[in-house]
Amino acid sequence: MDAILERSHELKQALVDFVLDAEGELAQALETYAAKQLRRGNGDTTQQDLIIDSFITEGKVGDKSPLELFIASHPDLQESDRKLINSWHRSFIGLFVIASILPDGLELTNWLTDKHYIVKPNNTQTLQAITRLKVGEILLTRISPVTDSYWMFSGPYTLMGKLGKPKLAVAIGNFKDNYKSNLYSDAPDLLEEAWQSVAQYHQQFVDFFGADEITLSGYHLNKKIAEFQEVITEKSLAAAGIDTSKSLAEVAEEAGIDDEEIKAAAEEFGADSNAVSQMFSSKNGKSKMVMPKIDLPAELRKAEQVTAISHPRWGQMFLPTYTKIQTILSAEDWKSVEGAEKLLRYYLEDKSINTFIWHRLAQQYPTNLENVLRIFLQRPEFRLESDLNALLQEYSKPIEPELPEIASVPIHLHNLFQEALADVNKSKPKSKGQKKTAKGFQ
């Protein structure tokens, strides 16, 4: 084992001890961080170790990271040690597939970004453990840089085995839900493109509907969203340099795609326009990303009223209860509105009602919302201006937006989910006239 790898193990152990033995602000920061993370998992030993490991590189005590505090409290550290520890700010958790087995480590590919890494254990126990791993198996783990050419396992790994496409798609979906801030940690270009796609989608929404909010019956809204996505597809094809006035066969011939490929694509993707757009745009090499297709869930399609709201950062929200909450906040006696308390509790507790929705209501009904919350929460001193964000954090609502579902995703992930869906559909008996529907990375 390299001397620098051995030294990294010593420093990492010292860091863990430093954090676990800490008192005061550092201890409080760890407790708060751990409480938030534990709500997302089962609290087993592996998860607890991962939480401590991620806190060391991602946590904050004031404006300082635990890594910076450790360096500051150890003035005798050599410059090489300081440089190594500081590099661990680039540590990240990922879902990796084992590409090859090396004598002293593994070659891993991050499924989320398709980036490759040489990763080595920094202790003999993990080195022995990885001898039992096989090419093609999936690992959930954090890695940290050691040199310019290789990384190390930062903490424990969870072995998920070899996964077929449907199970892999589920695993990536779970990773996306549990580690949103780590979705494209090692690919800032993909992350930036994803965020840009949200802003672009919002502008297209406003251009199409004439406002950032629209309320229709679920049936009619679903039809309008389909029309909206057709417009987006037309623009995407045009941006890719494809003449939308030509037939699919003509465009395919110009792109160098034969009839069999067209038929295979139509079968694979259910002739979905968004998938066709993705297929051509990838052929033209214009983008690394593709926008997911949006379908309203069945319960929303049947709803009497659904409000669609778009935001350049929070994305798109579909709320069948938005007009009802507005009725509550407009009423002289809000308690006289049937189901008012139940709906208020839902808006506080359900994760689909995000901070942006609350701030929008606060802007539209500042006095009434403040009075309603004072009574509902039994907090007579509650003030919207100073207390709303703290209240939302009590109910585990992120104050800053996380990358929304509408964001474009890397083409390799979109393709995986399409293939996984096709595999699932192949295993199901088809009724006459049944048509496949294509969904993106959701």
C-alpha positions as a printed NumPy array, in Angstrom:
array([[  0.   ,   0.   ,   0.   ],
       [  1.304,   3.471,  -0.959],
       [  2.684,   5.608,   1.869],
       [  0.245,   8.405,   0.991],
       [ -2.63 ,   5.916,   1.15 ],
       [ -1.504,   4.752,   4.598],
       [ -1.187,   8.365,   5.698],
       [ -4.686,   9.099,   4.404],
       [ -6.002,   6.316,   6.664],
       [ -4.259,   7.806,   9.71 ],
       [ -5.553,  11.291,   8.967],
       [ -9.081,  10.034,   8.335],
       [ -9.156,   8.185,  11.659],
       [ -7.893,  11.312,  13.419],
       [-10.638,  13.337,  11.709],
       [-13.365,  10.915,  12.805],
       [-12.08 ,  10.984,  16.4  ],
       [-11.896,  14.783,  16.268],
       [-15.541,  15.032,  15.239],
       [-16.881,  12.366,  17.613],
       [-14.964,  13.761,  20.602],
       [-15.966,  17.352,  19.885],
       [-18.081,  19.501,  22.168],
       [-19.9  ,  22.791,  21.696],
       [-20.825,  24.058,  18.24 ],
       [-19.189,  21.188,  16.336],
       [-21.061,  18.574,  18.395],
       [-24.349,  20.443,  17.922],
       [-23.773,  20.726,  14.177],
       [-23.149,  16.957,  13.93 ],
       [-26.285,  16.213,  15.96 ],
       [-28.436,  18.434,  13.744],
       [-26.92 ,  17.023,  10.544],
       [-27.337,  13.414,  11.725],
       [-30.966,  13.954,  12.776],
       [-31.816,  15.289,   9.321],
       [-30.032,  12.444,   7.517],
       [-31.455,   9.683,   9.729],
       [-34.972,  10.63 ,   8.668],
       [-34.052,   9.346,   5.2  ],
       [-32.853,   5.868,   6.167],
       [-33.045,   2.962,   8.572],
       [-30.36 ,   4.1  ,  11.009],
       [-28.196,   0.977,  10.743],
       [-24.453,   1.004,  11.447],
       [-23.495,   1.517,   7.801],
       [-25.804,   4.512,   7.486],
       [-24.498,   6.016,  10.721],
       [-20.907,   5.654,   9.48 ],
       [-21.875,   7.252,   6.162],
       [-23.504,  10.165,   7.995],
       [-20.368,  10.853,  10.04 ],
       [-18.237,  10.503,   6.926],
       [-20.384,  12.889,   4.884],
       [-20.585,  15.393,   7.757],
       [-16.778,  15.592,   7.842],
       [-16.678,  16.872,   4.255],
       [-20.13 ,  18.463,   3.795],
       [-21.037,  19.717,   7.282],
       [-20.807,  23.327,   8.392],
       [-20.047,  24.904,  11.751],
       [-20.801,  28.546,  11.106],
       [-18.955,  29.22 ,   7.862],
       [-16.282,  26.56 ,   8.463],
       [-16.216,  22.892,   7.508],
       [-15.055,  20.184,   9.962],
       [-12.033,  19.712,   7.682],
       [-11.066,  23.36 ,   8.102],
       [-11.608,  23.185,  11.873],
       [ -9.405,  20.083,  12.096],
       [ -6.577,  21.769,  10.174],
       [ -6.865,  24.896,  12.324],
       [ -6.655,  22.846,  15.52 ],
       [ -3.555,  20.934,  14.345],
       [ -0.944,  23.601,  13.5  ],
       [  1.822,  20.968,  13.424],
       [  0.431,  19.273,  10.312],
       [  2.778,  19.054,   7.353],
       [  1.85 ,  20.988,   4.216],
       [  1.29 ,  17.709,   2.333],
       [ -1.228,  16.643,   5.005],
       [ -3.062,  19.966,   4.773],
       [ -3.25 ,  19.683,   1.004],
       [ -4.573,  16.11 ,   1.219],
       [ -7.22 ,  16.98 ,   3.819],
       [ -8.361,  20.05 ,   1.89 ],
       [ -8.773,  17.91 ,  -1.239],
       [-11.407,  15.897,   0.635],
       [-13.856,  18.736,   0.168],
       [-14.319,  17.079,  -3.26 ],
       [-15.484,  13.811,  -1.679],
       [-18.895,  12.626,  -2.827],
       [-21.286,   9.705,  -2.548],
       [-22.247,   7.86 ,  -5.696],
       [-23.807,   4.737,  -7.138],
       [-20.929,   2.958,  -8.849],
       [-20.641,  -0.081, -11.073],
       [-17.446,  -2.129, -10.885],
       [-15.793,  -1.876, -14.303],
       [-12.71 ,  -3.95 , -13.465],
       [-10.85 ,  -5.521, -10.531],
       [ -7.305,  -4.272,  -9.891],
       [ -4.617,  -5.881,  -7.69 ],
       [ -4.921,  -3.064,  -5.136],
       [ -8.363,  -1.624,  -5.835],
       [-11.191,  -1.217,  -8.301],
       [-12.046,   0.713, -11.43 ],
       [-15.491,   2.207, -10.816],
       [-17.951,   4.071, -13.041],
       [-20.361,   6.543, -11.471],
       [-23.745,   5.561, -12.9  ],
       [-25.122,   9.076, -12.439],
       [-22.481,  10.86 , -14.523],
       [-20.677,   8.082, -16.442],
       [-17.308,   9.22 , -15.016],
       [-14.562,   6.683, -14.229],
       [-12.361,   6.356, -11.137],
       [ -9.539,   4.204,  -9.81 ],
       [-10.478,   3.644,  -6.159],
       [ -8.231,   1.97 ,  -3.564],
       [ -8.884,   0.889,   0.033],
       [ -6.723,   2.668,   2.61 ],
       [ -6.78 ,  -0.222,   5.104],
       [ -6.141,  -3.97 ,   4.958],
       [ -9.651,  -4.902,   6.121],
       [-11.335,  -3.199,   3.154],
       [ -8.591,  -4.459,   0.814],
       [ -9.445,  -8.035,   1.803],
       [-13.177,  -7.38 ,   1.544],
       [-13.046,  -6.144,  -2.054],
       [-11.402,  -9.397,  -3.21 ],
       [-14.904, -10.914,  -3.045],
       [-16.417,  -8.303,  -5.356],
       [-17.18 ,  -8.986,  -9.024],
       [-17.267,  -6.942, -12.221],
       [-20.743,  -5.563, -12.864],
       [-21.748,  -5.326,  -9.215],
       [-23.154,  -2.045,  -7.89 ],
       [-21.721,  -0.201,  -4.888],
       [-23.168,   2.705,  -2.927],
       [-20.211,   4.491,  -1.367],
       [-18.352,   7.747,  -0.818],
       [-14.952,   8.284,  -2.397],
       [-12.246,  10.875,  -1.682],
       [ -9.264,  11.992,  -3.786],
       [ -5.786,  10.846,  -2.758],
       [ -3.634,  11.749,  -5.758],
       [ -4.297,  13.026,  -9.268],
       [ -4.582,   9.426, -10.484],
       [ -6.637,   7.613,  -7.856],
       [ -9.21 ,   7.948,  -5.065],
       [ -9.92 ,   6.038,  -1.86 ],
       [-13.027,   4.635,  -0.186],
       [-13.947,   7.447,   2.187],
       [-16.212,   5.293,   4.327],
       [-18.117,   2.001,   4.194],
       [-19.714,   0.711,   1.01 ],
       [-23.056,  -0.995,   0.507],
       [-22.917,  -3.88 ,  -1.957],
       [-26.086,  -4.06 ,  -4.065],
       [-24.963,  -6.924,  -6.304],
       [-25.581,  -7.205, -10.026],
       [-28.818,  -5.47 , -10.966],
       [-30.954,  -5.882, -14.054],
       [-32.083,  -2.691, -15.75 ],
       [-35.436,  -2.391, -13.908],
       [-33.814,  -2.853, -10.473],
       [-30.933,  -0.546, -11.412],
       [-33.424,   2.119, -12.482],
       [-35.15 ,   1.788,  -9.087],
       [-31.784,   2.013,  -7.283],
       [-30.876,   5.198,  -9.188],
       [-34.321,   6.639,  -8.454],
       [-33.821,   5.908,  -4.742],
       [-30.364,   7.495,  -4.851],
       [-31.879,  10.569,  -6.484],
       [-34.471,  10.826,  -3.707],
       [-32.024,  10.244,  -0.833],
       [-28.948,  12.124,  -2.105],
       [-30.262,  14.976,  -4.247],
       [-27.357,  17.241,  -3.402],
       [-24.946,  14.547,  -4.652],
       [-26.763,  13.827,  -7.901],
       [-24.072,  15.305, -10.192],
       [-21.368,  16.059,  -7.613],
       [-18.522,  15.17 ,  -9.956],
       [-20.041,  16.742, -13.076],
       [-20.748,  20.464, -12.521],
       [-21.372,  20.882, -16.251],
       [-24.286,  18.408, -16.113],
       [-25.629,  20.064, -12.975],
       [-25.474,  23.5  , -14.577],
       [-27.199,  22.243, -17.714],
       [-29.91 ,  20.613, -15.601],
       [-30.585,  23.871, -13.728],
       [-30.607,  25.825, -16.994],
       [-33.211,  23.42 , -18.351],
       [-35.512,  24.227, -15.405],
       [-35.3  ,  27.965, -16.115],
       [-35.816,  27.347, -19.832],
       [-38.843,  25.122, -19.164],
       [-40.34 ,  27.824, -16.927],
       [-39.984,  30.457, -19.644],
       [-41.566,  28.109, -22.188],
       [-44.421,  27.451, -19.725],
       [-45.064,  31.189, -19.319],
       [-44.852,  31.754, -23.081],
       [-47.346,  28.958, -23.776],
       [-49.876,  29.554, -20.976],
       [-49.425,  33.326, -20.657],
       [-48.721,  33.123, -16.919],
       [-46.771,  31.064, -14.386],
       [-50.02 ,  29.648, -12.95 ],
       [-53.037,  28.008, -14.569],
       [-56.047,  26.182, -13.082],
       [-58.095,  23.735, -15.166],
       [-59.881,  20.449, -14.723],
       [-57.435,  17.553, -14.532],
       [-58.654,  16.237, -17.881],
       [-58.178,  19.545, -19.699],
       [-54.888,  20.339, -17.978],
       [-53.48 ,  16.975, -19.063],
       [-54.437,  17.752, -22.667],
       [-52.874,  21.24 , -22.457],
       [-49.659,  19.85 , -20.935],
       [-49.477,  17.354, -23.82 ],
       [-49.896,  20.211, -26.312],
       [-47.269,  22.21 , -24.447],
       [-44.793,  19.358, -24.637],
       [-45.417,  18.987, -28.357],
       [-44.457,  22.653, -28.762],
       [-41.285,  22.058, -26.742],
       [-40.478,  19.026, -28.894],
       [-40.901,  21.09 , -32.066],
       [-38.508,  23.72 , -30.694],
       [-36.008,  21.043, -29.613],
       [-36.016,  19.477, -33.061],
       [-35.608,  22.887, -34.691],
       [-32.731,  23.732, -32.314],
       [-31.079,  20.463, -33.299],
       [-31.193,  21.584, -36.938],
       [-34.032,  19.241, -37.93 ],
       [-36.595,  20.505, -40.425],
       [-39.91 ,  19.834, -38.666],
       [-41.84 ,  20.357, -41.904],
       [-40.374,  17.124, -43.25 ],
       [-41.734,  13.665, -42.568],
       [-40.086,  11.431, -39.966],
       [-38.832,   9.159, -42.749],
       [-37.207,  12.086, -44.57 ],
       [-35.542,  13.351, -41.403],
       [-34.399,   9.844, -40.504],
       [-32.874,   9.354, -43.966],
       [-30.939,  12.628, -43.652],
       [-29.757,  11.605, -40.159],
       [-28.518,   8.269, -41.494],
       [-31.148,   6.134, -39.732],
       [-32.797,   3.29 , -41.651],
       [-36.4  ,   2.07 , -41.486],
       [-35.557,  -0.79 , -39.111],
       [-34.088,   1.65 , -36.623],
       [-37.202,   3.826, -36.868],
       [-39.431,   0.802, -36.205],
       [-37.225,  -0.347, -33.328],
       [-37.265,   3.142, -31.808],
       [-41.036,   3.407, -32.182],
       [-41.485,  -0.008, -30.536],
       [-39.008,   0.789, -27.773],
       [-40.356,   4.24 , -26.96 ],
       [-44.051,   3.829, -27.716],
       [-43.695,   6.421, -30.512],
       [-43.383,   9.11 , -27.862],
       [-42.514,  12.499, -29.364],
       [-40.108,  13.389, -26.547],
       [-38.213,  10.149, -27.089],
       [-38.025,  10.823, -30.819],
       [-36.694,  14.3  , -30.054],
       [-34.087,  12.768, -27.756],
       [-33.112,  10.242, -30.4  ],
       [-32.483,  12.878, -33.048],
       [-30.831,  15.399, -30.747],
       [-28.411,  12.72 , -29.531],
       [-27.617,  11.851, -33.149],
       [-26.818,  15.497, -33.781],
       [-24.697,  15.678, -30.631],
       [-26.226,  18.981, -29.529],
       [-26.804,  18.125, -25.871],
       [-25.748,  15.713, -23.153],
       [-29.184,  15.954, -21.568],
       [-32.815,  15.158, -22.368],
       [-36.001,  16.476, -20.77 ],
       [-38.267,  13.942, -19.004],
       [-41.802,  13.491, -20.313],
       [-44.518,  14.81 , -17.996],
       [-47.715,  12.83 , -17.507],
       [-50.294,  13.798, -14.911],
       [-50.993,  10.885, -12.519],
       [-54.402,   9.269, -12.907],
       [-55.774,  10.831,  -9.717],
       [-54.924,  14.319, -11.022],
       [-56.369,  13.651, -14.462],
       [-59.698,  12.872, -12.724],
       [-59.594,  15.887, -10.39 ],
       [-62.188,  18.658, -10.764],
       [-59.496,  21.326, -10.541],
       [-55.703,  21.2  , -10.737],
       [-53.456,  24.244, -10.488],
       [-50.164,  24.06 , -12.387],
       [-47.501,  26.471, -11.128],
       [-44.078,  26.961, -12.683],
       [-40.939,  28.507, -11.195],
       [-37.454,  28.932, -12.742],
       [-35.808,  27.179,  -9.766],
       [-38.492,  25.146,  -7.971],
       [-39.764,  23.649, -11.215],
       [-43.335,  22.648, -11.909],
       [-45.999,  21.84 ,  -9.311],
       [-49.46 ,  20.308,  -9.799],
       [-51.811,  21.061,  -6.899],
       [-55.441,  19.837,  -6.821],
       [-55.98 ,  21.695,  -3.516],
       [-54.538,  25.122,  -4.317],
       [-57.886,  26.824,  -4.921],
       [-59.153,  25.313,  -1.662],
       [-56.23 ,  26.718,   0.359],
       [-56.858,  30.085,  -1.308],
       [-60.505,  29.868,  -0.236],
       [-59.408,  29.226,   3.357],
       [-57.051,  32.189,   3.334],
       [-59.678,  34.471,   1.744],
       [-62.476,  33.593,   4.194],
       [-63.539,  35.937,   6.989],
       [-63.871,  32.89 ,   9.226],
       [-61.384,  30.314,   7.95 ],
       [-62.582,  27.68 ,  10.419],
       [-65.994,  27.705,   8.715],
       [-64.414,  26.231,   5.566],
       [-64.934,  22.47 ,   5.605],
       [-61.695,  20.508,   6.04 ],
       [-59.624,  23.656,   6.678],
       [-57.51 ,  22.282,   9.544],
       [-56.895,  18.991,   7.751],
       [-55.72 ,  20.806,   4.615],
       [-53.454,  23.151,   6.597],
       [-51.824,  20.157,   8.26 ],
       [-51.378,  18.526,   4.85 ],
       [-49.688,  21.66 ,   3.49 ],
       [-47.275,  21.612,   6.409],
       [-46.526,  17.896,   6.443],
       [-46.612,  16.737,   2.82 ],
       [-43.321,  17.05 ,   0.942],
       [-45.108,  17.95 ,  -2.315],
       [-46.   ,  21.345,  -0.801],
       [-42.639,  23.061,  -0.923],
       [-41.258,  26.292,   0.52 ],
       [-42.004,  28.205,  -2.677],
       [-45.739,  27.439,  -2.376],
       [-45.749,  28.719,   1.202],
       [-43.909,  31.893,   0.232],
       [-46.316,  32.429,  -2.652],
       [-49.282,  32.175,  -0.253],
       [-47.498,  34.472,   2.2  ],
       [-47.09 ,  37.073,  -0.549],
       [-50.73 ,  36.803,  -1.664],
       [-52.371,  36.582,   1.786],
       [-49.84 ,  37.979,   4.291],
       [-52.235,  39.086,   7.033],
       [-54.684,  36.191,   6.791],
       [-51.994,  33.516,   6.575],
       [-50.234,  34.921,   9.632],
       [-53.478,  34.98 ,  11.621],
       [-54.464,  31.481,  10.495],
       [-51.101,  30.027,  11.498],
       [-51.173,  31.776,  14.872],
       [-54.456,  30.047,  15.692],
       [-53.729,  26.723,  13.996],
       [-50.277,  26.356,  15.591],
       [-51.378,  27.923,  18.901],
       [-48.501,  30.379,  18.594],
       [-49.971,  33.858,  19.187],
       [-46.579,  35.526,  18.657],
       [-45.968,  33.888,  15.256],
       [-44.806,  36.334,  12.566],
       [-44.58 ,  35.394,   8.9  ],
       [-41.632,  37.639,   8.17 ],
       [-39.353,  36.209,  10.844],
       [-40.783,  32.759,  11.636],
       [-42.062,  31.176,   8.41 ],
       [-38.79 ,  29.614,   7.256],
       [-38.09 ,  28.225,  10.726],
       [-41.576,  26.69 ,  10.741],
       [-41.041,  25.077,   7.346],
       [-37.714,  23.66 ,   8.515],
       [-39.526,  22.121,  11.495],
       [-41.544,  20.187,   8.935],
       [-38.435,  19.135,   6.976],
       [-39.04 ,  21.414,   4.007],
       [-35.824,  22.562,   2.268],
       [-35.54 ,  26.353,   2.253],
       [-33.501,  26.346,  -0.955],
       [-34.745,  24.494,  -4.051],
       [-33.4  ,  21.06 ,  -4.882],
       [-33.079,  20.03 ,  -8.519],
       [-36.726,  19.438,  -9.547],
       [-38.208,  16.518, -11.444],
       [-38.642,  18.6  , -14.59 ],
       [-34.869,  19.085, -14.959],
       [-33.219,  17.497, -17.973],
       [-31.201,  14.367, -17.26 ],
       [-28.103,  12.815, -18.884],
       [-28.997,  10.858, -22.002],
       [-27.426,   7.634, -20.674],
       [-29.76 ,   7.73 , -17.658],
       [-32.798,   8.518, -19.792],
       [-31.926,   5.582, -22.049],
       [-31.526,   3.282, -19.037],
       [-34.986,   4.182, -17.768],
       [-36.515,   3.709, -21.21 ],
       [-34.865,   0.292, -21.516],
       [-35.943,  -0.651, -17.986],
       [-39.516,   0.331, -18.813],
       [-39.368,  -1.71 , -22.021],
       [-38.083,  -4.747, -20.066],
       [-40.935,  -4.42 , -17.566],
       [-43.515,  -4.045, -20.34 ],
       [-42.165,  -7.111, -22.149],
       [-42.812,  -9.191, -19.041],
       [-46.446,  -7.999, -18.81 ],
       [-49.255,  -9.508, -20.903],
       [-50.539,  -6.907, -23.389],
       [-54.226,  -6.298, -23.957],
       [-55.352,  -5.527, -27.486],
       [-54.56 ,  -1.991, -28.506],
       [-52.433,  -1.336, -25.428],
       [-49.782,   1.297, -26.019],
       [-46.532,   1.76 , -24.144],
       [-45.896,   5.046, -22.443],
       [-42.43 ,   6.423, -22.053],
       [-41.292,   8.127, -18.881],
       [-38.014,   9.831, -18.178],
       [-35.749,   9.818, -15.161],
       [-38.413,  10.317, -12.465]])
